[in-house]
Amino acid sequence: MDFESLYKEIVNISGSESGYHAKIKKRLIYIWGKTSDLISSDSTVVEIGIGPMAAIAKQLKGAKVIGVDHTEEQAVLCDKFGIEIRRCDLQTEPLPLEDASVDVVFLMEVIEHLCAYPNDVFDEIYKKLKPGGYLVVSTVNFLRISNRVRMLLGKTPLASYFERSQDGHNHLREFHPDEMAYYMKKSNLSIEKTYRFGFPFGPTVVSMLLRLAYLYPKFQNYFMVIGKK
């Protein structure tokens, strides 16, 4: 199965072609292109905060995949692709994995939703990685152009205020790439690579402005840091 066919199936399973999985397709293509070589059929891969990456690693690489989440929201997706779900609230509970048992951990667009000190999270993940294992962290860039514009207009850089939320919808804390690398190194991970990326969207005028902004990498919407144990 190729990526396009697989992703179409993932979107169909999620129940809406305009839903979250459909909206993040370009980001997933980019991230998969930069990380797929880290995974083989012998790998054990964990996705914390289950999304499409679990199914992608399972179907395209034949890896053993475990999804860790605090809800059963992605149960249908995991059941379809034979992915084991282990329940855990990363903010308050240890990861339900054996120490030194995992080759690659994906933490994608999760860290900004956690009310937890980053090194408490990274220290826990570090314990579960095999020597030579990888942690892939992707998240929104606090220095992105939209935040800068909001601040120039005298508004809060966060798109929405912090409110109590059972599903962790709102961002509680955002980071920039150097800061994320600092926390990962503090948890004894060596930094293999940092990527900044973004994709123009919206009306033509907005899209053109974003294209201009993206000529300066620090303005881009997202970044990914790959750390190694």
N, C-alpha and C positions, 0 to 999 in steps of 0.2 A: 504494500500500500504506500502511495506517495503522500507527501505532506499535505497537499491541497485536498485530496480525497478524504484523508483522515480528519483534517480540520473541519471540513464541511459536515462530517458525521458528528464531530464533537458539538458543533453549533446546533445541529438538529436535535441532539440528545438534550441540550440545555433548554430547548423549548422555544427559542426566539431568535430569529435571524438578526434582530436589532439589539439583542442582549449583550451582556458584558463580554462573553467569550468572542462574539463577533467583533466587538469594538477593539479588542486587544490583539487581533490576528497579526497585524504588521509588527507589533512589538515581539510577539512570540516567534515569528519568522526570523527576526533579527537575533534574538537571544539564542534560539536553537542553532543558528548558523555559527555563533561564537562558542557554543558549549558542547555541541554534539560529539566532538572528538574526545571529550572527557569520558564518554560512556561507551561501554561495549556490552556484548551479551552476557558477560560474566559479572557485570557491575550490579551492586545494590544501590538503588537510587531512592531518595526520600524527597517528597515535596511537602513542605510545611505550609498549610493553607492551600488546600487542594484546588488545582486549576487544570488547564489543558496540558501542562508540561508532564504530568504523571502519565497520561495516556500516550503522549508523543514518545516519551522514553520507552514505554512498554511496547508499543506497536512498531516503532521504527528501528529500535535497537535490540529488542528482545530482552531488555534488562529486567531484573527483579525490582519491582517498584512498590513502595509503601507510601500511602498518603496519610499525613498527620493533620488533624483538624479538630476544632472544638465543637463542630456541628456535623450533622448528616446531610448537609445541603447538596453535596456532590455524590451522594450514595448511588444514584442511578448511573452516573458517568463511571464511577469506579466498578460497579457491578458489571456493566457492559464490557469493560476491558480487563476484568480480572485483577483489579488493584485492591490490595488489602487496606482497609481504613483502621487507623488507631486513633482513638479519641484522646485529646490532650489540649488543655488551655496553657499555652506556652508562657503566659504571664505568671502563672501560679503553680504549675506542675512540671515535674521532670519529663523529658521526652521518653516515651515508652519504647525505647530501642536499647539493644545491647551496646555496651561500650566498644569502641573500635570495630564497628560492624558495617559501616556505611562508606561507600566510595564517593558519592556525590549527594549533597544536600542543596535543594533549590529553596530559597526564601525570597519569593517574588511578590513585590508589592504587598508585603505584610508588615514589615518593620515600622512603617509610618502609622500603623493602626494600633500598635502595642503600647500599653501603659507599663513599660518595663525598661529598666536600664539596659542599653544595648549589650554591655558585656555580660550581664546575667544570661542573656539569650545566646550570645556567641560562645561563652564558656561551656554551656550545656551542649551546644552543637559540636564543639571541638571534641568533647569526650566521646561522642558517638562516631566520629570520623575515624577511618583507618589511617595509619600513617601514609602520607601521600594523598589522602582524600581531599576533596574540594568542597568549598562552600561558595555558592553562587547567590549573591544578593543583588536584587534589582529593586529600584524604587524611584519615586518622583524626585526631581532635583529642586531643592529649596531655592536655588539661584536662577530658576527658569525665568524666561522673559515675562510670563504672565504675573508672577509674583512681584517682579521688579515694577511692572506697570501699576499694579494695585498699590504698592508702597508709595510710588510717586503721586498717586491720586489720594494719598492719605488714608488708605484702607489697610486692613489686616492682610498680610500675605497669604494666609490660609483661606481657601475658597469658601469654607464654611466654619462657623464657630464650633468649639468643642462642646458636644452635648452627650449625655448618657445614651448609649446605643448598644443593644444586645448583640447586634451583628458586627460591631466595630466599623461601621460605615465611614465615619469621619476620620480624618487624619489628626492624630494627636500630636505628632512631632514629625518634622521633615528634616532631611539631612542634605549635605552637599558631598561630593565624592571624596574630597580630602578628609573630611570628618569621618566618613564611613570607613575609609582605609585606616584611619587612626584607631578606631574602636576594634577593627578586626585584628590589627597588629597587636593591640593590647591583650587580645585573647590568644596570642601566640600563633596566629595565622600569617604566613608570608603572602604578600600581595603579588599575584601573578599578572593581573591585567585589570585596567579600569577602562570602561567604555562609556562615552556619552552619546546619547542618541535621541532622536525625536522625529515626528512625522507631521508635516503640515496638515491641517484639517480645517473644516468650517468654510464659510463664504470665501470667495476668491480674494477679496482684500485681506482678510485675516490670514489666509493661506500664504499669500505673497509676503506679508510682513514676517510671518514665522520663518519662511525660507530665508529671508534676509537675516533674521536674528540667528538662525542656525549656522550662519557662516562663522559665528563666534561660539565655539563649543560650550563654553560655560553657561550660555543662555539656553541650552537644549533642555527638553522637558524631563528626560529620564537618564539614569545612569545605571551601570552594572559594575560591581566589583567582584572579582574572582579571587578567593583566598585558598591557600593550600596548607594542610597540616604537615 
